Amino acid sequence: MRYLSILHPVLLALSAAILLTGCAVAAFLDIQKEEAKDTERLLAAAGFELKLADTPQKMAHLKTLAQNSLVMHDADGQLRYVYADVAGCKCLYAGGQAAYDKYQRMVVREDAELK
């Protein structure tokens, strides 16, 4: 019986730690989803083209790309910027230099407004 009285507080503390960790992870994932939505809103406003992964082949390709990051690619001598989001919109945003420049200006403006 003494063993159970010692074990009970330990199990309670462990359960509380697991619960708090789960809450923290859920909150972190919610923040990431919101940040992705904000980024995608700015990309669309800046002129990036939305391309849905609406076939199994497109989805497979989307999964190979860096996720939730704006990445520069050289496509036949043309700079292209791609943002992939397989977990959220199941899509990618693609744009050229003009769209990228406009996106950067919008990010700077939005950051200044938050300060």
Backbone torsions as a table, in degrees:
resi	resn	phi	psi	omega
1	MET	NA	-36.9	179.3
2	ARG	-61.9	-36.4	179.2
3	TYR	-60.5	-42.4	179.3
4	LEU	-66.4	-35.8	179.9
5	SER	-68.9	-28.6	176.3
6	ILE	-79.4	-39.3	-176.7
7	LEU	-70.6	-33.5	-176.6
8	HIS	-57.4	-52.1	178.3
9	PRO	-62.9	-34.0	179.1
10	VAL	-65.5	-44.7	178.5
11	LEU	-64.9	-38.2	176.8
12	LEU	-63.0	-44.6	179.7
13	ALA	-65.0	-41.6	178.9
14	LEU	-64.8	-42.1	177.9
15	SER	-62.1	-42.9	178.9
16	ALA	-63.4	-41.4	179.9
17	ALA	-63.9	-41.6	179.1
18	ILE	-65.2	-43.1	178.9
19	LEU	-61.6	-45.8	179.8
20	LEU	-64.3	-39.1	178.3
21	THR	-64.1	-42.5	178.3
22	GLY	-61.8	-41.5	178.4
23	CYS	-64.5	-41.4	-179.8
24	ALA	-64.7	-41.8	179.2
25	VAL	-64.6	-43.8	179.3
26	ALA	-61.8	-41.9	178.9
27	ALA	-64.6	-41.2	178.5
28	PHE	-61.5	-44.2	179.8
29	LEU	-65.7	-37.1	176.5
30	ASP	-63.4	-40.9	178.3
31	ILE	-63.1	-43.5	179.0
32	GLN	-61.5	-41.4	178.8
33	LYS	-62.9	-42.3	179.4
34	GLU	-65.4	-40.6	178.3
35	GLU	-63.7	-39.8	178.1
36	ALA	-63.4	-42.9	178.7
37	LYS	-62.5	-42.2	178.5
38	ASP	-62.5	-44.5	179.6
39	THR	-61.8	-45.7	-178.3
40	GLU	-64.7	-36.1	176.8
41	ARG	-62.5	-44.4	179.4
42	LEU	-67.2	-40.9	179.0
43	LEU	-60.4	-44.8	179.5
44	ALA	-63.2	-43.7	179.8
45	ALA	-65.2	-28.8	-179.1
46	ALA	-81.9	-7.5	177.6
47	GLY	105.9	8.4	175.6
48	PHE	-69.7	144.6	-178.8
49	GLU	-90.4	129.0	177.2
50	LEU	-82.1	127.7	178.0
51	LYS	-127.3	112.8	-179.1
52	LEU	-77.8	143.8	173.6
53	ALA	-89.3	78.3	-171.8
54	ASP	-100.8	12.2	172.6
55	THR	-133.8	158.9	177.4
56	PRO	-58.9	-35.0	179.5
57	GLN	-67.2	-43.3	178.8
58	LYS	-65.5	-39.2	178.5
59	MET	-64.8	-41.7	178.2
60	ALA	-61.3	-42.5	178.1
61	HIS	-65.7	-42.9	179.9
62	LEU	-57.2	-38.7	-178.9
63	LYS	-67.0	-20.2	180.0
64	THR	-83.0	-13.4	-176.3
65	LEU	-86.5	155.0	173.6
66	ALA	-60.1	133.0	-174.2
67	GLN	-94.9	138.9	175.4
68	ASN	52.9	37.6	176.6
69	SER	-138.6	139.3	176.1
70	LEU	-86.4	115.0	-172.7
71	VAL	-118.9	135.9	179.0
72	MET	-87.4	135.8	176.2
73	HIS	-128.5	150.2	173.5
74	ASP	-102.0	110.5	179.9
75	ALA	-110.5	98.4	179.6
76	ASP	55.1	45.3	177.7
77	GLY	83.4	-2.7	178.1
78	GLN	-105.5	131.7	175.5
79	LEU	-75.3	129.9	176.6
80	ARG	-128.3	145.2	178.3
81	TYR	-117.1	132.6	-175.0
82	VAL	-129.3	134.9	175.7
83	TYR	-125.1	118.0	-177.4
84	ALA	-109.3	141.6	178.4
85	ASP	-141.6	86.9	-178.5
86	VAL	-74.9	-32.2	-176.8
87	ALA	-79.4	-31.0	-176.4
88	GLY	-93.9	-89.9	-173.8
89	CYS	-81.6	-9.3	-174.6
90	LYS	54.3	52.1	-173.9
91	CYS	-152.7	176.7	169.3
92	LEU	-137.0	155.8	174.8
93	TYR	-113.2	131.9	-179.8
94	ALA	-129.3	138.8	179.3
95	GLY	-156.7	165.0	178.7
96	GLY	-94.8	-166.3	-175.3
97	GLN	-62.9	-40.6	-178.6
98	ALA	-63.5	-43.2	178.5
99	ALA	-65.3	-39.6	178.6
100	TYR	-63.5	-45.2	179.4
101	ASP	-60.9	-42.9	178.8
102	LYS	-64.6	-41.6	177.7
103	TYR	-58.9	-45.8	-179.4
104	GLN	-61.3	-42.4	177.7
105	ARG	-62.1	-40.2	179.7
106	MET	-66.2	-39.2	178.3
107	VAL	-63.8	-44.9	179.6
108	VAL	-62.4	-44.0	179.4
109	ARG	-62.8	-43.8	-179.4
110	GLU	-66.2	-40.1	177.9
111	ASP	-62.9	-40.6	180.0
112	ALA	-65.3	-36.1	179.4
113	GLU	-67.7	-29.2	-179.7
114	LEU	-77.7	-18.3	-178.1
115	LYS	-86.5	NA	NA
